[in-house]
C-alpha cells in the first residue's frame, strides 16, 4: 500500500510539472520503456519501472527543451 501511495505521489508531481506536449510525450515513452524493463526484472516492478521511466524521460526532454530555447535566444539580442 505504501509503494502505491509513493508511486501515485511521484506521478502526480511529474504530471503537474509536465505542461508542454513534448515533455508529456517523453513521459509516455519513458513510462512504456520503464514498464517493459520493470516487467522483465520481476513481478510487481512494472509500475515502479514505468514511474522511473516517466521521470527520467521527462527530465531528458525538459533539458532538451531548455537547451533549444537557450540556443534560439542566443542569436537574438534583447
C-alpha positions, 0 to 999 in steps of 0.5 A: 500500500505504501509503494502505491501511495509513493508511486501515485505521489511521484506521478502526480508531481511529474504530471503537474510539472509536465505542461508542454506536449513534448515533455508529456510525450517523453513521459509516455515513452519513458513510462512504456520503456520503464514498464517493459524493463520493470516487467522483465526484472520481476513481478510487481516492478512494472509500475515502479519501472514505468514511474522511473521511466516517466521521470527520467524521460521527462527530465531528458526532454525538459533539458532538451527543451531548455537547451533549444530555447537557450540556443534560439535566444542566443542569436537574438539580442534583447 
